[in-house]
Amino acid sequence: MTAPLMSLTWTDHVTGRRGFLVVDRLVRGVSSGGLRMREGCTLEEVAGLARGMTMKEALHYNPEGRYIPLGGAKGGIDCDPQDPRAYGLLVRYLRAMRPYIENFWTTGEDLGLTQDLVDRAAAEAGLVSSIQAVYPLLDDEATARRRLADAFAVEVDGIGLDELVGGCGVAESVLAALDRAGMPYAGTRVAVQGLGTMGGATARFLARAGLAVVAVADIKGTVANPAGLDVEALLAARDAYGTVDRSVLRPEDRELPGDAWLSADAEVLVPAAVSYAIDTANQERITARWIVEAANMPVLPEAEELLAARGVTVLPDVVVNSGTNAWWWWTLFGDIGADADEAFAYTRRSMRALIDRMLARAEADGTTPRAAAHAIVADRLPVIAERFGWYR
């Protein structure tokens, strides 16, 4: 891979903790990518995520849409988000990154951080918004900002639309793969690692589509039931970090070790928590037919090669979890309004088209879905560059 346009490491003068920013490329002078906070976050990890954001933006390019792709970027902070010092560290990081956020990096929630927390810290750091760099590209900034704010205020069954739309995209990716394989939804079993924003919403949409969610994992361990878990009860019993209160479990639900989700008797695995969750050693335990990457970079490349050799298909993160980022821009630029039904329909339609195109390309080229996604991006980037220009 070519080097990113910009890569920097910042050290907090109070805690000694480090933060990172990588801008892979700019399109129209702006880049897009969230900010994650986790213990052990590295510059290499953030660089990989930034490259992935360039791909996600390119994959959603629609010449007929109002949303025009941005470049890819990512931020990261090496700290446990539950550390008492984490919020102060976040504010100082954003204050240090203020010139970049004001001019060419749009950011938001990612692993370990909620959008509400990012917004609060951004205001304390003196920023107008975490996405203010994109405002000059809008035809009517006031209307666009009001539309996005209205969309963030929408709730469905007590959960914010911004939390649900990404899981809607992941779930539609699963359903599209099942449809291509001729598998019925009823009777298809799913195991989900992580019941936070992305994992929780994915579990909800899949359960409502008729699939059986037979295992979910959080920081306390795995909860399993071969007949299917009560997803709505688990979601209602989560804390802010996606940890389920075990008092809501039914007598037939079982508590298992944290990594038991890997070997769950299921057709679909959805890693929706941390990066690098599946490696060359633990991939041997997987019997699922599909791994659907709701998290960023959960399957190591070497593990994916071994999985592919034994017939396990990995649907890559750059496609599967791209719905949240796209929804922000579809809404802000005016392709959709602040309406849940419209957002879900647009997301389903767009994600299904992407999955179908990727799987068809993989079949035609005799490659993996990830290689096919890279090939689609390689086709699109020159078109985007010729029309809008970019900086590397």
HELIX and SHEET records of a PDB file:
HELIX    1   1 LEU A   43  LEU A   59  1                                  17    
HELIX    2   2 ALA A   86  ALA A   96  1                                  11    
HELIX    3   3 ARG A   98  ASN A  103  1                                   6    
HELIX    4   4 GLN A  115  GLU A  124  1                                  10    
HELIX    5   5 GLN A  132  LEU A  137  5                                   6    
HELIX    6   6 GLU A  141  ALA A  153  1                                  13    
HELIX    7   7 LEU A  161  ALA A  181  1                                  21    
HELIX    8   8 THR A  197  ARG A  208  1                                  12    
HELIX    9   9 VAL A  231  ALA A  236  1                                   6    
HELIX   10  10 ARG A  246  VAL A  248  5                                   3    
HELIX   11  11 GLY A  258  SER A  263  5                                   6    
HELIX   12  12 ASN A  282  ARG A  285  5                                   4    
HELIX   13  13 PRO A  301  ALA A  309  1                                   9    
HELIX   14  14 ASP A  317  VAL A  320  1                                   4    
HELIX   15  15 GLY A  323  PHE A  333  1                                  11    
HELIX   16  16 ALA A  340  ASP A  365  1                                  26    
HELIX   17  17 PRO A  369  PHE A  388  1                                  20    
SHEET    1   A 5 MET A   6  THR A  11  0                                        
SHEET    2   A 5 ARG A  18  VAL A  23 -1                                        
SHEET    3   A 5 GLY A  71  ASP A  78 -1                                        
SHEET    4   A 5 SER A  31  SER A  32  1                                        
SHEET    5   A 5 TRP A 105  THR A 106  1                                        
SHEET    1   B 4 MET A   6  THR A  11  0                                        
SHEET    2   B 4 ARG A  18  VAL A  23 -1                                        
SHEET    3   B 4 GLY A  71  ASP A  78 -1                                        
SHEET    4   B 4 LEU A  35  ARG A  38  1                                        
SHEET    1   C 2 LEU A  26  VAL A  27  0                                        
SHEET    2   C 2 TRP A 390  TYR A 391 -1                                        
SHEET    1   D 2 GLU A 155  VAL A 156  0                                        
SHEET    2   D 2 ILE A 159  GLY A 160 -1                                        
SHEET    1   E 7 ARG A 254  LEU A 256  0                                        
SHEET    2   E 7 GLY A 221  ALA A 224 -1                                        
SHEET    3   E 7 ALA A 212  ASP A 218 -1                                        
SHEET    4   E 7 ARG A 189  GLN A 193  1                                        
SHEET    5   E 7 VAL A 268  PRO A 271  1                                        
SHEET    6   E 7 TRP A 290  VAL A 292  1                                        
SHEET    7   E 7 THR A 313  LEU A 315  1                                        
END                                                                             
